[in-house]
Amino acid sequence: MRPEDGAGTLTRKGWAFVVPLFFASGAVSLVYQILWMKELGLLFGNTAQATATTLAAFFLGLALGGWVGGGLAARSDRPLRLYGLLELGIAASALLYFGLFAAYTGIFPALFRTFGDRPLLLVLVKFGLGVLVLAPAAFFMGTTLPVLGQHVVRRRERLGRAGAALYAVNTLGAAAGAYLAGFHLPRLVGYDRTYALAILMNVVLGTLAILVGRRERLASGALPGEAPQRAPAAVASSDVAGAAMEAAGAAEAITPARIRSLAALTGFVTLALEVLWTHMFAQVLHNSVYTFSIILITFLLALAAGSGLAHLLSRRGASGAATVCVLLAAGGILAGLTPNLFGALTGGLRYLGAGQGWGAYQRQVFLLAAEALFLPTLLLGTVFPYLLKLSEASVRSPGRTIGNLVAVNTAAAIVGSLAAGFLLLGTVGLWAGIRVIGAVALLGIPLAAAGAAWARGLPLLPLAVVFLGLAVSPLGRPPLVQVDAGNERVLRVWEGSAGVVAVVQDPEGLRIKVDNHYGLGGSASEEYERRQGLLPLLLHPDPKEIFYLGLGTGITASAALATDADRITVCELVPDAITAAREYFGPYTAGLFGDPRVRLLGEDGRTFLRATDERFDVIVSDLFVPWKAGVGGLYTREHFQAVRDHLKPGGVFAQWLPLFQLSREEFDIIAHTLNSVFPQVTLWRGDLNVPTPIVALIARSARTPFDPEAVKLRLSRTPDPLVLIQYDETPDRLLDSFLLGYCGNVGAERARFAGAPVNTDDRPRIEYLAPVTQRRALSGAGGWLVREPLLELFDQLRELPPDRDPYLVRLTDEERTYPQVAYLIYKIKVERALEHMQAADDARRELEELLGRR
């Protein structure tokens, strides 16, 4: 994109300053956007509605900024200096964000309690808060492109070339910002310091622009923003028409009204496709913070390449209307075909990257994203910057023209993202929704076709009709849920903004799957799921108010029905999962969905706990996939503090952990983080499985010893003792069977975990570490806390003898041996699985000796 030389154009030296300036500005803007989405997700909840309202608030600020920025640019004779002031405005309003966010963190609980039972009003409240928090900085960001466009475009016929080049540079910078914020900065320095770096960068960019532009003054006769001297109406009209013919390079011009309509259309289409394609990729990826960043980066690189193509087309003087028709036709058709292409590339939505390490997995995701969406995004992304070329005929001010088009494009993008996420996914579904948007792109052809181009564009219109027909028909659709055809069948599927939920039947029973590869439990694991719900309740003397964070199948929460609880509250992030559990898992949940004591909330459990004023006797946090984006927030100190603050005196908190999805490093981080909030933390087994063990970290806000009499009483009232850990040589006494679950006192051994960092909202270590660990383990390099690493952890906890464990002080000598019995049982299983038969025999003899001594 070589800048033009000559009279009335920006010099090479000027471009050499502007290009890195606007590249850095684009990078900083995306850093802000990613940080804001993360922070407001923590405040409002990681629901699809919260994400959509945050994104809409951000884009609304950009649209207003573009509109106002165009007017400011038209009246400025020192646009580069004005640009510098606007960059400083971004920095100032970003600083204001800290204060506003802190204030809204304080008042949001009251707003949530007021509007929480009215979901639509709560969404409007979140949107209003998002606008007030994000709009100031987003507004200033939106003003920068039209103002800098006023600086670089010195001649009317350079609007297309220079404007497209500027847009490409800024978008390329945005991709760099998405990479830095998505992969490195939060992990290395934390969100707060990343935010501070972004503010500092705005100050540097603004100061540089002011210093360089302080002597700039565009002469009124040379500025396109200045109106030329008035001529008679007929002459002026003739001059404009002549300029239109010359600028467009063809005998066909598109009116300004149609250009604005096309700008709106492309904004609607591109953002709607981004939303839908993100859901498409969620069906085959592990959906961590990294994979979503990869998709965003690829999308932005394609848009930048589209701007580069628009620059080249502008330089070559291509026929405007015909070019737009071809771009819309090719882009719309390719976008509509992405479901089929994606299904073929992924082998019918198979999980991507099985057996691959972290580096190879990233490369494969980038390659898949490039193959599936790069070309249609490039073609559709070419249209908007190319519209600047078509606007040359009527331009009076380059800044105003750019600003108006940006405003229209961004405002329509809001509508497109909301329509895709909340209308299309819930009505026609993912695959049909993508085809509908492809057809919408084709409907832009009549807007572009004019004069002679109409004859060439008219034959393309039937394609839109065909695509609309295919969109609502099952013809040619790839499968939505990947199953083993011989052993599994899909009973029902729900598509919504929170993901694709399916109930699948296999020879072992029913399962709920979200986005193809995430299991929410099933009937085959009924015993284990009920144990997760019951064990924490048995450790409380009289639980009346119980809270479950996560519903899944509902089996875990149904364990509370066997108690004398007054109220059982369950939060589930995915609303369709509630529907699936209610319709298919009623026989396994003991009447959970009809019990008047039960309250089911389709809400982010973390948000509910931070917003409600209710307090509970027991809080149970379900098993969650640690590397999934957003889940890391359930392991932070801030979340654990909210849990502690909502426990009644003597309350119990249980955090279940899938050790087959965690490394020892991650376990130590979670244990240390929990230790930093609660004075007492103990470790309990959920089972004795070797390949897929689960454990619970049980925390209390006060140091309370184990009460065997209270537990015996609770056990005597338990109608289903099979939820306890069973072993062939265990006596029939329920308390002994219950004690098989105790692993050790993590709180008393807190020094052992003190070397691990604390996981916080600012430094979300689990969210960034877990995906890397997962890929390392799946590639065969090890990493999960199972077998030998888990035995090592148990060995370390055994260094505190049971007779010195303050938690076991009330047990008899015989009762204190049962944690050791469970350890030996697990050790025998592990050594046999590893084919260490001598070690297994030694452990067997030790177990027999221990059992024989009692």
MOFENMO-V137969 format. One record per pair of residues at least 4 apart in sequence whose C-alpha atoms are under 6 Angstrom apart, sorted by sequence separation. I is the first residue (numbers start at 1). J is the second residue. D is the distance in whole Angstrom. If there is no record, write none. Layout:
I_J_D, I_J_D
//
This chain:
5_9_6, 10_14_6, 15_19_6, 32_36_6, 36_40_6, 37_41_6, 40_44_6, 41_45_5, 52_56_6, 56_60_6, 65_69_6, 69_73_6, 79_83_6, 90_94_6, 97_101_6, 101_105_6, 104_108_5, 108_112_6, 112_116_5, 126_130_6, 130_134_6, 131_135_5, 134_138_6, 135_139_6, 144_148_6, 145_149_6, 149_153_6, 158_162_6, 159_163_5, 160_164_6, 168_172_6, 178_182_6, 179_183_6, 180_184_5, 181_185_5, 184_188_6, 185_189_6, 186_190_4, 189_193_6, 202_206_6, 203_207_6, 209_213_6, 210_214_6, 243_247_6, 244_248_6, 266_270_6, 273_277_6, 287_291_6, 319_323_6, 326_330_6, 327_331_6, 328_332_6, 331_335_6, 338_342_6, 343_347_6, 346_350_6, 356_360_6, 357_361_6, 368_372_6, 369_373_6, 370_374_5, 373_377_6, 374_378_6, 377_381_6, 399_403_6, 400_404_6, 405_409_6, 406_410_6, 415_419_6, 418_422_6, 419_423_5, 420_424_5, 421_425_6, 424_428_5, 425_429_4, 428_432_6, 429_433_6, 445_449_6, 449_453_5, 450_454_5, 453_457_6, 454_458_6, 467_471_6, 484_488_5, 505_509_6, 514_518_5, 531_535_6, 581_585_5, 582_586_6, 608_612_6, 647_651_5, 662_666_6, 668_672_6, 689_693_5, 746_750_6, 760_764_5, 765_769_6, 766_770_5, 777_781_5, 785_789_5, 786_790_5, 811_815_6, 831_835_6, 832_836_6, 848_852_6, 41_46_5, 180_185_6, 186_191_5, 231_236_6, 282_287_6, 313_318_6, 343_348_5, 356_361_6, 424_429_6, 425_430_5, 449_454_4, 483_488_6, 495_500_5, 505_510_5, 513_518_5, 626_631_6, 759_764_6, 776_781_5, 777_782_5, 785_790_5, 831_836_5, 832_837_6, 5_11_6, 44_50_6, 153_159_6, 220_226_6, 343_349_6, 494_500_6, 504_510_6, 513_519_5, 759_765_6, 777_783_5, 115_122_5, 494_501_5, 504_511_5, 512_519_6, 353_361_6, 449_457_6, 493_501_6, 503_511_6, 512_520_5, 686_694_5, 832_840_6, 424_433_5, 493_502_4, 503_512_5, 686_695_5, 831_840_5, 492_502_6, 502_512_6, 511_521_6, 685_695_4, 492_503_6, 502_513_5, 511_522_4, 684_695_6, 491_503_6, 501_513_6, 510_522_5, 684_696_5, 828_840_5, 491_504_6, 501_514_5, 510_523_5, 683_696_6, 490_504_5, 500_514_6, 509_523_6, 683_697_5, 724_738_6, 802_816_6, 489_504_6, 500_515_5, 509_524_6, 682_697_6, 828_843_6, 489_505_5, 499_515_6, 508_524_6, 682_698_5, 488_505_6, 681_698_6, 488_506_5, 681_699_4, 487_506_6, 680_699_6, 680_700_5, 544_565_4, 547_568_6, 550_571_5, 551_572_5, 442_464_5, 543_565_6, 544_566_5, 545_567_5, 546_568_5, 547_569_5, 548_570_5, 549_571_5, 550_572_5, 533_556_4, 547_570_6, 678_701_5, 680_703_5, 532_556_6, 533_557_6, 439_464_5, 530_555_6, 534_559_5, 529_555_6, 530_556_5, 533_559_5, 529_556_5, 575_602_5, 439_467_5, 553_581_5, 439_468_6, 530_559_5, 568_597_6, 569_598_6, 573_602_6, 567_597_5, 568_598_5, 569_599_5, 570_600_5, 571_601_5, 572_602_5, 573_603_5, 617_647_6, 558_589_5, 571_602_6, 572_603_6, 573_604_5, 615_646_4, 616_647_5, 617_648_5, 436_468_6, 520_552_5, 521_553_6, 571_603_6, 610_642_6, 615_647_5, 616_648_6, 660_692_5, 615_648_6, 618_651_6, 620_653_6, 623_656_5, 555_589_5, 558_592_6, 571_605_5, 617_651_5, 618_652_5, 619_653_5, 620_654_5, 621_655_5, 622_656_6, 623_657_6, 659_693_6, 436_471_6, 481_516_6, 618_653_6, 659_694_6, 97_133_6, 435_471_5, 637_673_6, 658_694_5, 657_694_6, 657_695_5, 432_471_4, 656_695_6, 657_696_6, 432_472_6, 656_696_4, 335_376_5, 655_696_5, 334_376_5, 655_697_5, 93_136_6, 94_137_6, 654_697_6, 787_830_6, 93_137_5, 654_698_5, 331_376_5, 653_698_6, 653_699_5, 90_137_5, 331_379_5, 652_700_5, 331_380_5, 90_140_5, 327_379_6, 744_797_5, 86_140_6, 549_605_5, 685_741_5, 684_741_5, 684_742_5, 684_743_5, 683_743_5, 683_744_5, 682_744_6, 682_745_5, 682_746_5, 284_349_6, 681_746_5, 429_495_6, 681_747_5, 284_351_5, 285_352_6, 680_747_5, 79_147_6, 249_317_5, 284_352_5, 250_319_5, 426_495_6, 425_495_6, 426_496_5, 546_616_6, 80_151_6, 425_496_5, 545_616_5, 546_617_6, 548_619_6, 79_151_5, 302_374_5, 306_378_4, 310_382_5, 545_617_5, 546_618_5, 547_619_5, 548_620_5, 549_621_5, 550_622_6, 57_130_6, 53_127_5, 57_131_5, 61_135_4, 65_139_4, 69_143_4, 73_147_5, 543_617_5, 65_140_6, 302_377_6, 303_378_6, 306_381_5, 307_382_5, 422_497_6, 54_130_6, 58_134_6, 62_138_5, 66_142_5, 70_146_5, 302_378_5, 306_382_4, 310_386_5, 421_497_5, 498_574_6, 61_138_5, 62_139_5, 65_142_4, 66_143_5, 69_146_6, 73_150_6, 742_819_5, 61_139_4, 65_143_5, 303_381_5, 307_385_6, 740_818_5, 739_818_6, 740_819_5, 58_138_6, 62_142_4, 672_753_5, 740_822_5, 668_753_6, 673_758_5, 673_759_6, 669_756_5, 668_756_6, 669_757_6, 669_758_6, 157_247_6, 339_431_6, 336_434_6, 336_435_4, 706_807_5, 336_438_5, 705_807_4, 706_808_6, 335_438_5, 332_438_4, 91_199_5, 332_441_5, 332_442_6, 91_202_6, 182_293_5, 328_441_6, 329_442_5, 328_442_6, 87_202_5, 88_203_5, 88_206_5, 87_206_5, 325_445_5, 663_783_5, 85_206_6, 263_384_6, 663_784_5, 664_785_5, 84_206_4, 175_297_5, 662_784_5, 663_785_5, 636_759_5, 637_760_5, 662_785_6, 636_760_5, 660_784_5, 84_209_5, 175_300_5, 84_210_5, 659_785_5, 321_448_5, 81_209_6, 321_449_6, 81_210_4, 322_453_6, 81_213_5, 172_304_5, 80_213_5, 81_214_6, 171_304_5, 349_482_6, 632_766_5, 343_478_6, 632_767_5, 168_304_5, 78_216_6, 340_478_6, 78_217_5, 168_307_5, 77_217_5, 168_308_6, 627_767_6, 77_218_5, 10_152_6, 248_390_6, 267_409_5, 271_413_5, 164_307_5, 267_410_6, 627_770_5, 26_170_5, 30_174_5, 264_408_5, 268_412_5, 272_416_5, 627_771_5, 9_154_5, 247_392_6, 264_409_4, 267_412_5, 268_413_4, 271_416_6, 272_417_5, 8_154_5, 23_169_5, 27_173_4, 31_177_5, 165_311_6, 247_393_6, 263_409_5, 267_413_4, 271_417_5, 23_170_5, 26_173_5, 27_174_4, 30_177_5, 164_311_5, 22_170_6, 26_174_5, 30_178_6, 264_412_5, 268_416_4, 272_420_5, 24_173_6, 27_176_6, 244_393_4, 23_173_4, 27_177_4, 31_181_5, 161_311_5, 243_393_5, 74_225_5, 161_314_5, 160_314_6, 541_710_6, 28_198_6, 225_396_5, 224_396_6, 225_397_4, 224_397_5, 538_711_6, 538_714_6, 258_447_6, 531_723_5, 527_723_6, 252_451_6, 164_385_5, 160_388_5, 160_389_4, 283_515_5, 283_516_5, 157_392_6, 156_392_6, 150_398_5, 150_399_4, 149_399_5, 147_399_5, 146_399_4, 146_402_5, 146_403_5, 74_397_5, 74_399_6, 73_399_5, 74_400_6, 70_399_5, 71_400_5, 70_400_4, 70_403_4, 69_403_6, 67_403_5, 66_403_4, 67_404_5, 288_627_6, 66_406_6, 67_407_5, 288_628_5, 289_629_5, 66_407_5, 287_628_6, 288_629_4, 63_407_4, 63_410_5, 63_411_6, 56_414_5, 358_772_6, 358_775_5, 357_775_5, 357_776_5, 357_779_5, 355_778_5, 356_779_5, 355_779_4, 48_497_6, 48_498_6, 109_611_4, 45_604_5, 45_607_5, 191_762_5, 190_762_5, 190_763_5
//
